[in-house]
Amino acid sequence: MRHLAILCVRNEGAFLLEWLAHHRAVGFTDFLVFSNDCADGTDTMLDRLAEMGLLTHVRNDGPFDKGGIQFTALKAAAKHVSVNQADWILPLDIDEFVNIHCGDHTLGALHKALPNATAITLTWRLFGAAGQVRYQDAPVLETFKRCAPAVMHWPWRAAMFKTLYRNDGTYRKPGVHRPRNPDPQKLERARWFDGNGDPLPDQFRKKRIFSNFGKDNYGLVQLNHYPLGAMESFVLKADRGRAVHSDHLLGLDYWIERNFNTDTDTSIQSLAGPRNAALADLRADKTLSKLHAQAVSWRQARFETLLRLEPFRALFGRLLMAPASLPVPREAARFMVQHANLARQENDHQL
C-alpha cells in the first residue's frame, strides 16, 4: 500500500532530514511537501530531495486563503496527483513523529493490529524542552526525551490528534487534524479507532479533533510532538509564526501549556536502527549535507539577530524564568546578559 505524508514547512531545513528518515523507516512511501517563503534554504533542500525521487515539493508562497498558510496548502493537496494515488494519508508537521508500539513498529504492523480501521487517531504526546536552552545540531529524537504523562486531564491541547485515514473516497479532502468533506453515502462505512486500539463512537466520523481525557490513548500508536525544542528554537518559532493561525503570536502561554517534562519516553528509539541508516544515506549526498549545514548556520545567525530586538529578547528572558522549565545553566544566564548589554548599546547609539 502507498502511505502518503503531507508536510508544510518554513525555515526548518535543519530538522528536515531526520524527519524524513524517520518516516521512511516507519513505512511511508510518499511525501508531499509544501514550502512557504523560506530563507534558510529549506526549499532548495526539498528541490534536491525531489531530484532524488524521495518526495514531491510544491512551493506555497501565497497568496493565502483566509484559513491561513496550512489550509491553503491542504486545499491544493486535495487536487494533487499524490493524494489521488495514495491508499492512506496523514498530514503532519515537522515537529511531529509517528511512534508505533506494536509489531515491528511500522505502518504495516499498525494495520495488522487494526484490520477494520479506516481512520486511526494518533494522539499527541507532548515533549517539553527539558531545560534545553541552546539550539544544537543534534537529532530531536535523541535530545528531547522528557514528556507529559500518558494520562492527562488538561489542557485540552494535550489530547489533540492527527488522523491516519484510508483514502477510499469517504473523505474527499485532507485536513489539519482530521479529513474533511465527507461523502454522506459512504460515511456509514467509516470505522474510527483510537491509538489504543479502541473503537471510537460515531461522532468522530464528522467532528472531534481531540481524544477523550483521563485515559491512555497510546497503546498501539502515538504522535510524538516536539512543539518547543530548545529555548533558542522557540524564539525562532515565534519569529516564523504559526502555520494555521498565522496572526496569533507565540508567547509564554504557548510555552507553558506544552512544556511537560514529568515523564521519560524513549520508545521511539525502537526504529533507531533503520532511521539512522536512512539518515546516513541522506547525509551521504554532498548537496544535502551542505544544505543542512547552511540551514543550521542560518538558525544560529537568526537567533543572534532576533536577540537584538526587544520583543524577542523579552520572550527569551521569560522562557529562562518560566516556572515549568528546569534550572537554567549559569552560562545561559551570562549569554542572556551579554546580548541584552549589546542591544542596549545599539539602542543608545541610535538615540
N, C-alpha and C positions, 0 to 999 in steps of 0.2 A: 504493500500500500504506500501511497505517497502522502507524506505528512508535511504540511506547509506551515512555517512560522512567518508571521508578518511582523516587521520591526520598523519603528520610526526612530531616527537618531539625529542629534545635532551636537557637534563638537565632542564626540565620545569615542574618537578613534583609539584612545589609549586602552579602552576596555573591549573593543570590538572582537579582536582575535580570540580572546579567552571565551567570550560569549558564544562565538560561532563554533569553536572547537568543542565546547561542552554540549551544545545542542546537536551537533553532528554525532557525538558519542551517544546521546540519548536516543537517536534514531530518526531525527528529522531529515528528510530527503531534499526539501526545497526551502528556499528562503527568499522572501520578497521584502526588500529593504528600501524604505523611503528616507532620503536625507533632506535636511532643511537648513539652508543658509549656513553652511559650515565654514569656520575659519581655521580649524585645526588640521584640515586635510582628510577628515573622515570620508568626504565624498570621493576624493581621489583614491583612497584605500578601497572603497566599495567598487569603484571602477576596475581596479586591479583584480579584486576577487571575482567580479563578473567576467573579466577576461579569462580567468582560470576556470570558469564554469561552475563556481561554487555558490553563486546566488544571482538574483536579479536585482539590479539597482535602478531606482526611479528617483529623480530629483523632484523635491516637493517644496519649491522656493516661493510659492504663492502666485497670485493672491489666494487667501484662505476663506473658506466658508465661515459663517458666524459661529459654527461649533468649534472652530479652532484648528490648529495645525494637524493634530492626530485624526480628528474627524474627517478633515479634507483628504488625508492620505487613505483612510479606510474606505472612503467613498470611491476614490479612484481604484483601490484594490478590488472592490466588488466587480469591476469590469475587466480586471486583468486576466490574461490567459492562465497565469499561475494559479489563481483561485479556481478557475473553471476546471483545471486538471487535477486538483487536489482531492484526496479521499477524506482527509482530516485537516482541520485548520485550527491554529492557535495564535491569536495576536499577542505579542509580548513587548516588553520594554527592555532596554539594555541592562537594567538593574534587576531583572527577574530571571531566575534559573529553575528549570523544571527538575524536580528531585523525586524520582520514583523509587519506592521502597520494596517492591515485590520482584520476584524472579531475578532476572539479570539486570534489572534497573533500567530497562529500555521501554519504549512505547509498545513494542510487541508484547512484553510481559504484562503491561497495564491492560491492554486489550484482552489478553488471555484471562486476566483476573475479572474483567467486567465485559464478558462477551455480548451482553444485551444492551450495553450502553450506546446511546447515540450522542450524548453530551456528558462530559465529566468536568466537574468544578474543581479547579486547582486553587485551594485557599492559600492566601499569603501566609508565610511565616516571616515576621519582621525581624531583621538582623540589625542590631544597633552599631554605633560607632566604636563601642568598647574602649573609649578613651583615646582612640587614634586621632592625633592632631595633624601630623604632616602627611600629605599625599606621597605615596611611594609607588614606583613602577613595580608592583608585585601583584600576583593573582588575587582577585577579590575573594575567591572561594577558599583560599588559604589564609587570608588576612583577617576576615571577619567571621568569627565562629560563635559569638555571643548573640543571643536572640531572645524573643518573647517565649513564655511558656506555651506548652501545647494547648492548654485550655485557657481561653481568655473570655472575660465578661464585658470588657470595654477597653479601648474605644472601638467604635463600630468599624473603623478602617482596618483594624487588625483581622477582621473576618472577611474582607473583600476577596473576591476570586477572579480568575480569568478562566475562560471556558474552552476546553478542547472539544470540538464538535465535528460530527460526521457531516461531510459536505454532500448530503443526499437530496438537497432541494427543500428541506423543511424550513431552513433559514436561508434567505436569499442575499443577505449582506453581512459581512463581519462587523463586529462592534468592539469597543474597547474592552469591556468586561464580559459581554455575552453577545451571541449572534443576534442579528436584527432582522426585521421584516419577515416574520414567519408566514408560511403558506397555510391558511386555515384548514385546507383539505388534507394536509399532511401532519398537522401539529399533534394529532392524537397518537401518532406512531412514535413521537419523541420519547425517549427514555433517559431521564436525567439521573445521574448518580453523583454522590459527593466523593471527596478524596479518600474517605474512609471505606468506600465500597457500599454505602447505604443508599437505597433508592430515595429520591427526593420527591416531595409532593408536587402535584400538578401545577401549582403556582409558579414553579421555576421554569416552566415552559414559556411563559410570557414575561416574567419580571423577576426581580431579585438580582442583586449584584454582590450580596454578602451571605456567607454561610451562617448557620444557626450558632448562637453563642453558647458558652458553657459546655462544649464538648470538643473532643479531639477529632479534628477533620483530616488528619494526616496519615491514616493507617496504610493506605496504598500509595498516595502521591501528595506532595505539597509543592508550593511555589516559593522557593527561597527568594525573599525580596530584600534587596540592599538599597533602600531609598536614600541613605545618608552618605555612606562612605566616610572617609576621614573628614575632619572639620574643614580643612582646606578645600576638599572636593565639594562640600556642601555650599561653600561660598561661591564656587563656580557654578553650581547648580542654580543658586539664587540668581546669578547673573544671566544664565541661559534662559530661565523661565520655564513654566510648566507646559507640557505638550498638549494637555487637554484644556486647561483653563489658563491660557497664556497671560490673562490680565490679573491673575492672582499672584501676588508676590510671596515668595517663600520667606518665612521668618522663624522665630524661636518656637512658635506654636507648632509648626510643621515638624520641627526637630523633636520636640518633647513627646509628641504623640506617636513617634516612630522609633525613638531611641531606647529600645528594650535590650537589656544585657543580663537578664537574670539567669538564663539557661545557656547551655552549650550544646550545639548540634553540629556534628561533623559527618552526618550521614551522606551528604552529597559527595564525599570522597570515595564512595563506592564505585564511581566511574573515573577515579583519578587516573588509572592506567590508560584507558582509551582516550580520555580527554587530553592528557599530557602528550600522547603520541600524535593526536590530531593537531595540537598546538605547535608541536615541534615541526610538523610538516609545513604549517603555515609560516612559521618564523624562518624556515629554511629558504623561503623565497626572498631574495635580496631586496626587491622592491617593497614588499610588505614590511620587512624588518626595518627598512629605512623610514617608511611612512609611520610606523608605530613609534619609532624613536622621536620623530618630528612632533607627533601628537603629544607625547609625554613632555617634551620641551615646551610646547605651546601651553600646556596646563600650568606648568611651573611659572612661566613668564606671565601668564594671565593673572594668576593669583597675586604675584608681586604688583602688578598694575592695579588690581582691584583694591588691594590693601592701602593704596594711596588715596582712595575715595572714602569719604566719611560713612556713607550708608553701609558699605561692605566691611569696613574696619569695625564699625559698631556691631554688626552682626557677628563677626568673628569674636569680638570681645564677649558678647553674650553667650556664644557657644562655649567659650572657655569657662564661663561661670555657671553654665546650666547645671541645675541640681541633679539631673539624671545622668550626667556624664561621670565617668570615672576620674580619679585625680589626674590633673594635668601636669606633665613633667615640667620641671623648672626651666629647662632650655626653651620650651614652647612659650612660657611667660616672657622670658627675655626676648624672644623673637618678636612677640607682640609689641613690647615696649619699643624695640628698635624701629619697627615700621611706623608706630604712632609718632615717634620723635621725627622721623623722616618726613612724614606727611605734615606735621606741624611746621617744620622748617620751610617746606614748599608753600604752605598757605601763607606764612609770614612774608615770604618773598613776593608772592602775588599781591598781597596787600600793600 
